[in-house]
Amino acid sequence: MNFKKLGIIIQREYLNKVKKKSFLLITFLAPVLFAGIAILPSLIMLGAKEEAKQVGVIDRSGIVMPFLTDNEVTHFQDLGPDASPEAIKSDLSASGVDILLTISELDTEARTVSADCYSEKPLGMDTGEMIESRINDAVEAYRIDSYGIENLEEIMAGVKSNVKLRSYTIDESGKESISESGIYMALSMILGMALYMFIALFSGMVMSSVIEEKSSRVVEVLMSSVKATELMFGKIIGVALVALTQFLLWILLTLMLIGVAGGILGKDKLMGMLQDDPTTEMVSQMNDNVNLPDGMDVVMSTLGNINLGQILFAFLFFFIFGYLLYASLFAAIGSAVENEGDSSQLQIPVTIPLLLAFFIAIYAFKAPDSSLVFWGSIIPFTSPIVMLARIPFGVATWELVLSMVLLVVTFVVCAWASAKIYKVGILMYGKKSTFKDLWKWLKQK
């Protein structure tokens, strides 16, 4: 292989990509979109509030109506226990209500009630849950009173416990340090999903570039000056450098945007917006089950237990070799077809392991040492994503080394096979290639 020619091809591929308007657009707009995604749910929720509803209530139990207090979007109107539901249901608008809520008579044996709701349109989820919650509060209060025990409600409130489990890790020297699983979970998911996104995105970019040059016949001119393997690896490495450039720019631009937003809005207001974000609330509720701490001291202590140097090295290693592995396979696929529509069938065996790795990585935090996750982090076609998701929880050195060695060996074998397919396929026209054709090209000397 002529490394001087290889360098020229890498330079050409890199400059062609970074000079495109699409590259500049995605590079500079992506951080803005990331920031927008963080704030947009809050804005959507503000604009998606339900319109004010008038709720007519027929409470025959006598215990629910006191608990139905008005709020911003729901106003309750007591129609009395003797009102006729059938007459009101026949024409809700004429009765001056949007929703009719009927509460049955109290079942003294079961100490409960039944409730029915009628409206011309389906209830919004928030309204339905709020009404149901108020009715349950009323029934619970009635049951407490029925025991006749003084201050029973306060006693029950005092009985409830809210013990938080604090977990510690012990290092080889016997030193104890706080380690909260929620931090590991978040880091595991972020690393796994980020690596999947980069490998899938930029490997697909290699295939598109190969198809573009083949369909435009530019490759025929290039092949007169360089070898097929030099062209393939030059393209793969050039796109890899584009990926790293874009990734670094995203980090820098995102940090700049956060700094600017913090300067304009103020740190406290910015943090308040993020805390009020419904997405943040949802994640917080999910993390309640894994004891995600709120104190920054606990967060920093947990992060201090993680070998960040190892994670950074592993991220770069698995990104580079995971990308090289899949990029070589996608390059071979691109050389065998004349347009992206014909590539879908050939992509299936390559994309399935990538998707499988993504789904295993998402749930790796639940059982990082389970057999499925372990083998997913060892098998080369899934290991770049799954192993990175396991590392925050601690991985034995021999497992990490074995995973890396197998990945490198698999890349070398696949790159050799892809180069043989690429060498023949890149100049084949007028025929839709099949797996049988790829096997024939692979066996050619």
C-alpha positions in Angstrom: 0.0 0.0 0.0 1.3 3.4 -1.0 1.0 5.6 2.1 1.6 8.8 0.2 -1.4 8.1 -2.1 -3.4 6.9 0.9 -2.7 10.3 2.6 -3.9 12.2 -0.5 -7.1 10.2 -0.6 -7.7 10.8 3.1 -7.1 14.5 2.6 -9.4 14.6 -0.4 -12.2 12.7 1.4 -11.8 14.9 4.5 -11.9 18.2 2.7 -14.8 17.2 0.5 -16.9 16.4 3.5 -16.0 19.3 5.8 -16.5 21.8 2.9 -20.0 20.7 2.2 -22.9 22.9 3.3 -24.6 20.0 4.9 -21.6 19.3 7.2 -21.4 23.0 8.3 -25.2 23.1 8.8 -25.3 20.0 10.9 -22.2 20.9 12.9 -23.4 24.3 13.9 -27.1 23.6 14.2 -26.8 20.3 16.2 -25.7 22.0 19.5 -28.6 24.5 19.1 -31.0 21.6 18.5 -29.6 19.8 21.6 -30.2 22.9 23.7 -33.7 23.3 22.1 -34.6 19.7 22.9 -33.8 20.4 26.6 -36.1 23.4 26.8 -38.7 22.6 24.1 -40.7 20.1 26.3 -41.3 22.9 28.8 -42.6 25.2 26.2 -44.8 22.5 24.7 -46.3 21.7 28.0 -47.0 25.3 28.6 -48.9 25.5 25.3 -50.6 22.1 25.7 -52.6 22.8 28.8 -56.2 21.8 28.7 -58.9 24.4 28.3 -61.0 25.1 31.4 -63.6 22.5 32.0 -66.9 22.7 34.0 -67.5 19.5 35.8 -71.0 18.8 37.1 -71.0 16.4 40.1 -73.8 14.2 41.3 -72.4 12.8 44.6 -74.7 10.3 46.2 -72.0 9.1 48.6 -71.8 12.4 50.5 -68.0 11.9 51.0 -66.4 12.9 47.6 -67.6 16.4 46.9 -65.6 18.1 49.6 -62.4 16.7 48.0 -63.2 18.1 44.6 -61.6 21.5 44.8 -61.3 23.8 41.8 -58.0 24.4 40.0 -56.8 26.4 36.9 -58.5 24.1 34.3 -61.2 22.3 36.3 -64.2 23.8 38.0 -66.5 21.5 40.0 -70.2 22.2 40.3 -72.3 20.4 42.9 -75.6 19.4 41.1 -76.9 17.7 44.2 -77.5 14.0 44.9 -81.0 14.0 43.5 -80.1 15.4 40.1 -81.0 13.1 37.1 -77.9 11.9 35.3 -80.0 10.8 32.3 -81.5 14.3 31.8 -78.1 15.9 32.1 -76.3 13.4 29.8 -78.9 14.0 27.0 -77.6 17.6 26.6 -74.5 18.5 28.5 -74.2 22.0 27.0 -77.7 22.9 28.0 -76.9 21.9 31.5 -73.9 24.2 31.6 -71.3 21.5 32.1 -68.6 19.9 29.9 -68.2 16.8 32.0 -70.7 14.9 34.2 -69.2 13.0 37.1 -71.5 10.6 39.0 -70.6 9.1 42.3 -72.6 6.1 43.5 -74.0 5.7 47.0 -71.5 4.6 49.6 -71.0 0.8 49.9 -70.7 0.5 53.6 -69.4 -3.1 53.5 -66.6 -2.5 51.0 -66.3 1.1 52.2 -65.9 2.4 48.7 -67.8 4.1 45.9 -68.0 3.7 42.1 -67.5 6.6 39.8 -68.5 7.3 36.2 -67.6 10.2 33.9 -69.5 11.4 30.8 -68.3 13.9 28.2 -68.7 14.6 24.5 -65.0 14.3 24.0 -62.5 11.9 25.7 -61.0 13.3 28.9 -57.4 14.5 28.8 -55.1 12.2 30.8 -54.3 14.9 33.4 -57.9 15.7 34.1 -58.9 12.0 34.4 -56.0 11.2 36.7 -56.7 14.3 38.9 -60.4 13.3 39.3 -59.5 9.7 40.1 -56.9 10.8 42.6 -59.4 13.1 44.4 -62.0 10.3 44.6 -59.4 7.9 46.1 -58.4 10.5 48.6 -62.0 10.8 49.7 -62.4 7.1 50.1 -59.2 6.7 52.0 -60.2 9.6 54.4 -63.6 7.8 54.9 -61.9 4.5 55.7 -59.6 6.2 58.2 -62.5 7.9 60.0 -64.5 4.6 60.1 -62.0 3.1 62.5 -62.9 5.7 65.1 -59.3 6.0 66.2 -58.3 9.4 67.2 -55.5 11.0 65.1 -55.3 7.8 63.0 -54.3 9.8 59.9 -51.4 11.3 61.7 -50.4 7.9 63.0 -50.5 6.4 59.6 -48.4 9.3 58.2 -45.9 8.7 60.9 -45.7 5.0 60.2 -44.7 5.5 56.5 -41.0 5.2 56.0 -38.7 6.7 53.3 -35.4 5.0 53.9 -32.8 5.7 51.2 -30.2 3.1 50.6 -26.7 4.5 50.3 -24.2 2.3 48.6 -20.4 2.3 48.9 -17.6 0.8 47.0 -14.4 -0.5 48.6 -11.2 -0.2 46.7 -8.1 -2.4 47.0 -6.7 -0.3 49.9 -10.0 -0.7 51.8 -11.1 2.9 51.3 -14.9 3.4 51.2 -16.5 5.9 48.8 -20.1 6.6 47.9 -21.3 5.1 44.6 -24.9 5.7 43.5 -26.2 3.4 40.8 -28.2 6.2 39.1 -25.0 8.0 38.1 -23.6 4.8 36.6 -26.9 4.1 34.9 -26.9 7.6 33.3 -23.3 7.4 32.2 -23.8 3.9 30.8 -26.8 4.9 28.7 -25.1 8.1 27.4 -21.9 6.3 26.4 -23.7 3.3 24.7 -26.2 5.5 22.8 -23.5 8.0 21.7 -21.3 5.3 20.3 -24.2 3.7 18.5 -25.2 7.0 16.9 -21.6 7.8 15.8 -20.9 4.3 14.4 -24.2 4.1 12.6 -24.1 7.6 11.2 -20.6 7.7 9.9 -20.4 4.1 8.7 -23.5 4.9 6.6 -21.7 8.0 5.4 -18.9 5.8 4.0 -21.4 3.6 2.1 -23.2 6.7 0.7 -19.8 8.2 -0.4 -18.8 4.9 -2.2 -22.2 4.6 -3.9 -22.1 8.3 -5.0 -18.6 7.9 -6.6 -19.5 4.6 -8.2 -22.8 5.9 -9.7 -21.1 9.0 -11.1 -18.2 6.9 -12.6 -15.7 9.1 -10.7 -14.3 5.9 -9.2 -13.1 4.8 -12.6 -10.8 7.8 -12.9 -9.6 7.3 -9.3 -8.9 3.6 -9.9 -6.5 4.5 -12.7 -4.2 6.2 -10.2 -4.6 4.3 -7.0 -5.4 0.7 -5.8 -8.8 -0.3 -4.7 -7.7 -1.0 -1.1 -6.0 2.5 -0.9 -9.2 4.1 -2.1 -11.4 2.2 0.4 -9.2 2.8 3.4 -8.6 6.4 2.4 -12.3 6.9 2.3 -12.9 5.2 5.7 -10.1 7.1 7.5 -11.1 10.4 5.9 -14.7 10.0 7.1 -13.4 9.0 10.6 -11.4 12.3 10.8 -14.6 14.1 9.8 -16.5 12.3 12.6 -13.9 13.3 15.2 -13.9 16.9 13.9 -17.6 17.1 14.1 -17.7 15.5 17.5 -15.1 17.9 19.0 -16.9 20.9 17.5 -20.2 19.7 19.0 -18.6 19.6 22.4 -17.0 23.1 22.1 -20.2 24.7 20.6 -22.5 23.1 23.2 -20.2 24.3 26.1 -20.2 27.8 24.5 -24.0 27.8 24.2 -24.4 26.7 27.8 -22.0 29.5 28.9 -23.8 32.1 26.9 -27.2 31.0 28.1 -26.0 31.0 31.7 -24.6 34.5 31.2 -27.9 35.9 29.7 -30.5 34.1 31.8 -28.4 33.6 34.9 -27.3 30.3 36.3 -30.2 29.9 38.8 -32.9 30.6 36.2 -31.3 28.2 33.7 -31.1 25.4 36.2 -34.7 26.2 37.2 -35.9 25.8 33.6 -34.1 22.4 33.3 -35.5 21.2 36.6 -39.0 22.2 35.6 -38.6 20.4 32.2 -41.2 17.5 32.0 -38.5 15.3 30.5 -36.2 16.0 33.5 -39.1 15.1 35.8 -39.7 11.9 34.0 -36.0 10.9 34.2 -36.0 11.9 37.9 -39.0 9.7 38.6 -37.3 6.8 36.8 -34.1 7.3 38.8 -36.0 7.2 42.1 -35.9 3.5 41.7 -32.1 3.5 41.4 -31.4 6.1 44.1 -30.2 8.9 42.0 -28.9 11.5 44.5 -29.6 15.1 44.4 -26.6 16.4 46.2 -23.7 17.5 44.0 -21.3 16.1 46.6 -22.6 12.6 46.2 -22.6 13.0 42.4 -19.0 14.1 42.4 -18.0 11.4 44.9 -19.5 8.8 42.6 -17.8 10.2 39.5 -14.6 10.1 41.5 -14.9 6.4 41.8 -15.0 6.0 38.0 -11.8 5.7 36.1 -12.4 8.6 33.7 -9.1 8.0 32.0 -10.1 4.4 31.3 -13.5 5.5 30.0 -11.9 8.1 27.7 -9.4 5.6 26.3 -12.1 3.0 25.9 -14.4 5.4 24.2 -11.7 6.4 21.6 -10.6 2.8 21.1 -14.0 1.3 20.7 -15.2 4.2 18.6 -12.2 3.9 16.2 -12.1 0.2 15.8 -15.9 -0.2 16.0 -16.3 2.4 13.3 -13.5 0.8 11.2 -15.1 -2.6 11.5 -18.6 -1.4 10.4 -17.3 1.2 7.9 -15.3 -1.5 6.1 -18.4 -3.7 5.9 -20.6 -0.8 4.7 -17.9 0.1 2.1 -18.0 -3.4 0.7 -21.8 -3.1 0.5 -21.6 0.3 -1.2 -19.2 -1.1 -3.8 -21.6 -3.9 -4.7 -24.6 -1.7 -5.5 -25.3 1.3 -7.8 -27.8 3.1 -5.7 -28.8 3.2 -2.0 -32.2 1.5 -2.8 -30.4 -1.7 -3.8 -28.3 -1.8 -0.6 -31.1 -2.5 1.8 -31.0 -6.2 1.5 -27.3 -6.4 1.8 -27.3 -4.2 4.9 -29.5 -6.5 7.0 -26.8 -8.8 8.3 -24.7 -5.8 9.2 -27.4 -3.6 10.8 -28.9 -6.4 13.0 -25.8 -6.8 15.2 -25.6 -3.0 15.5 -29.2 -2.7 16.6 -28.8 -5.7 18.9 -25.9 -4.0 20.6 -27.9 -0.8 21.0 -30.7 -2.6 22.8 -28.4 -4.6 25.0 -26.5 -1.4 26.0 -29.8 0.4 26.9 -30.5 -2.2 29.6 -26.9 -3.0 30.6 -27.2 -1.0 33.8 -29.8 -3.4 35.1 -27.5 -6.4 35.1 -24.0 -5.4 33.9 -22.6 -8.8 34.8 -25.4 -11.0 33.3 -24.5 -13.5 30.6 -26.2 -11.6 27.8 -24.4 -8.4 28.6 -21.1 -10.1 29.2 -21.2 -11.9 25.8 -22.5 -8.8 24.2 -19.4 -7.0 25.4 -17.0 -9.7 24.2 -18.4 -10.5 20.7 -16.7 -8.0 18.3 -19.9 -7.0 16.4 -21.6 -5.8 19.6 -18.7 -5.2 21.9 -17.9 -1.5 21.0 -21.3 -0.4 22.2 -22.0 -2.9 25.0 -18.6 -2.9 26.6 -18.6 0.9 26.8 -22.0 0.7 28.6 -20.5 -1.8 31.1 -17.3 0.0 31.9 -18.9 2.5 34.4 -19.9 -0.4 36.6 -16.4 -1.9 36.6 -15.0 -4.5 34.2 -12.2 -7.0 34.9 -9.0 -6.1 33.0 -8.9 -9.4 31.3 -12.4 -8.9 29.9 -11.6 -5.5 28.6 -8.3 -6.7 27.0 -10.0 -9.8 25.5 -12.8 -7.6 24.0 -10.3 -5.2 22.5 -8.1 -8.0 21.0 -11.1 -9.8 19.5 -12.3 -6.5 18.0 -9.0 -5.7 16.4 -8.6 -9.2 15.0 -12.2 -9.2 13.6 -11.6 -5.8 12.1 -8.4 -7.0 10.3 -10.3 -10.1 8.9 -13.3 -8.1 7.8 -11.2 -5.4 6.3 -9.3 -8.0 4.3 -12.6 -9.5 3.1 -14.2 -6.1 2.4 -11.1 -5.1 0.4 -11.4 -8.1 -1.8 -15.1 -7.5 -2.4 -14.5 -3.8 -2.9 -11.8 -4.4 -5.5 -14.2 -6.3 -7.7 -17.5 -4.7 -6.9 -16.5 -1.1 -7.4 -16.1 -1.7 -11.1 -19.2 -3.9 -11.6 -22.2 -2.2 -13.3 -25.5 -3.3 -14.7 -26.3 -6.1 -12.3 -28.0 -6.2 -8.9 -25.5 -8.0 -6.6 -26.5 -10.7 -4.2 -24.8 -12.5 -1.3 -23.8 -15.2 -3.8 -22.0 -12.6 -5.9 -20.1 -11.2 -2.8 -19.0 -14.8 -2.0 -17.6 -15.3 -5.5 -15.7 -12.0 -5.4 -14.4 -12.9 -1.9 -12.9 -16.2 -3.3 -11.2 -14.6 -6.3 -7.5 -14.3 -6.0 
